[in-house]
Amino acid sequence: MMRVVLVSGLALAVAACGSAGDRADGEIQMKAGKWSQTMVIESFEVPGAPAEVTDMLKQMVGQEQSSESCMTQDQVDKGWGEQAKQAMAGQDCSTESFDAVGGKLSGEVVCKSAAGSAATMSIEGEYDAESMSMTMSADINDPSLSGETGKMVMKVTGKRVGDCDA
């Protein structure tokens, strides 16, 4: 369950990166400013979980979580990869692959917990200077799940809604 929070934070951080224009590495940068992000868990399955956990997960599916954030020019100049690394700071996570080139986004992140659980997240999406859309799929292995693998699919969308508040 701790990984759900991490996945959410990573998605929102990645969703709000960049500044207008193309970088030398081919990455299309998104514009600095105020960004609105919406996250929806499309599916969440945890075989072998107790009924109360299954019921809680069912309630999470389809519920939109929205937020707004201000991204400064300094933050967005760092690009997608650096923003994703900062979102994972303090977590036992590693970026196995990450590409943000020509308006396409893909990657894989693996996170582990001290309790022995692990999550592998695959990211696929598209973006331009003022909007983005991505799907994150996670395979979650947790010793408390009787050896079963949990699966979650989350959709994240974002759009620039203006300049940051003063």
C-alpha positions in Angstrom: 0.0 0.0 0.0 2.9 2.3 0.7 3.9 1.9 -3.0 0.5 3.4 -4.1 1.6 6.7 -2.4 5.0 6.6 -4.1 3.5 5.8 -7.5 1.1 8.7 -7.1 3.9 11.1 -6.1 6.1 10.0 -8.9 3.3 10.4 -11.4 2.5 13.9 -10.3 6.1 14.9 -10.3 6.7 13.6 -13.7 3.5 15.1 -14.9 4.6 18.6 -14.3 8.1 18.8 -15.7 9.7 20.9 -18.4 9.7 24.2 -20.1 8.6 25.3 -23.6 10.9 24.3 -26.5 13.0 21.4 -27.4 16.3 20.4 -25.6 19.4 19.2 -27.4 18.7 15.7 -26.2 15.4 15.6 -28.2 13.2 16.0 -25.1 10.2 18.3 -25.7 10.0 20.6 -22.6 6.8 21.5 -21.1 6.0 25.2 -20.1 6.7 26.5 -16.7 3.7 27.7 -14.8 0.6 26.3 -13.0 -0.2 22.7 -13.9 -3.4 20.8 -13.1 -3.0 17.0 -12.7 -5.6 14.3 -12.4 -4.9 10.8 -11.4 -7.3 7.9 -11.6 -6.7 4.3 -10.6 -8.3 2.3 -13.4 -7.7 -1.1 -11.8 -6.2 -2.5 -8.6 -6.1 -6.3 -8.0 -4.5 -7.9 -5.0 -5.0 -11.7 -5.1 -5.1 -13.3 -1.7 -5.7 -10.0 0.2 -8.1 -9.9 3.1 -11.7 -8.8 2.4 -11.2 -5.4 4.0 -8.2 -4.6 1.8 -10.1 -5.8 -1.3 -13.1 -3.6 -0.4 -10.8 -0.6 0.2 -9.1 -1.1 -3.2 -12.5 -1.4 -5.0 -13.4 2.0 -3.5 -10.2 3.6 -4.8 -10.8 2.5 -8.4 -12.3 5.2 -10.6 -11.9 8.0 -8.0 -10.2 11.0 -9.4 -7.6 12.8 -7.4 -6.7 16.2 -8.7 -4.1 18.7 -7.7 -2.4 21.8 -8.9 1.3 22.7 -8.7 3.5 25.5 -9.7 6.6 24.6 -11.6 9.3 27.3 -11.8 11.6 27.6 -14.7 14.5 26.3 -12.7 12.6 23.2 -11.8 11.4 22.5 -15.3 14.9 23.1 -16.9 16.0 20.0 -15.2 13.8 17.8 -17.4 11.8 14.7 -16.9 14.5 12.4 -15.7 15.8 14.7 -12.9 12.3 15.4 -11.7 11.5 11.7 -11.5 14.7 11.1 -9.5 13.8 13.9 -7.1 10.3 12.4 -6.6 12.0 9.2 -5.5 14.4 10.8 -3.1 14.5 9.0 0.2 12.9 5.8 -1.3 14.7 2.6 -2.2 13.9 3.0 -5.9 15.9 2.7 -9.0 15.1 3.8 -12.6 15.7 0.9 -14.8 14.9 2.8 -18.0 13.5 6.3 -18.8 13.0 8.1 -22.1 11.2 11.3 -22.9 11.9 12.1 -26.5 9.7 13.5 -29.3 6.6 13.7 -27.2 6.7 10.1 -26.1 7.4 9.0 -22.6 8.4 5.5 -21.4 10.2 4.0 -18.4 10.4 1.5 -15.7 11.0 2.1 -12.0 11.6 -0.5 -9.3 11.0 0.3 -5.6 11.6 -1.9 -2.6 10.5 -1.6 1.1 12.3 -2.6 4.3 9.4 -5.0 4.9 10.3 -7.0 1.8 7.7 -5.8 -0.7 8.7 -4.6 -4.2 6.9 -2.8 -7.0 7.9 -2.6 -10.7 6.2 0.4 -12.4 6.0 0.7 -16.2 5.2 4.2 -17.6 4.0 4.9 -21.1 2.6 8.2 -22.3 2.6 11.3 -24.6 3.2 14.9 -23.9 3.6 18.3 -25.5 4.5 21.8 -24.2 1.1 22.3 -22.4 -0.4 18.8 -21.8 0.5 15.2 -20.9 -1.2 11.9 -20.5 0.4 8.7 -19.2 -0.5 5.2 -18.0 1.4 3.6 -15.1 1.1 -0.1 -14.6 2.5 -1.6 -11.4 3.3 -5.2 -10.4 3.4 -5.3 -6.6 5.0 -8.2 -4.8 4.4 -8.3 -1.0 5.2 -11.1 1.4 1.8 -10.6 3.0 0.0 -11.5 -0.2 0.7 -15.2 0.0 3.1 -15.0 -2.9 0.6 -13.5 -5.3 1.4 -10.4 -7.4 -0.8 -7.4 -7.1 -1.5 -5.3 -10.2 -2.5 -1.7 -10.5 -3.1 0.5 -13.5 -3.3 4.3 -13.1 -4.0 7.0 -15.7 -2.4 10.5 -15.1 -3.3 13.5 -17.2 -2.1 17.1 -16.8 -2.4 20.4 -18.5 -0.9 23.9 -18.0 -3.6 26.2 -16.7 -1.8 29.5 -16.6 1.0 31.3 -14.8 1.8 30.6 -11.2 0.1 32.6 -8.5 2.2 35.5 -7.2 
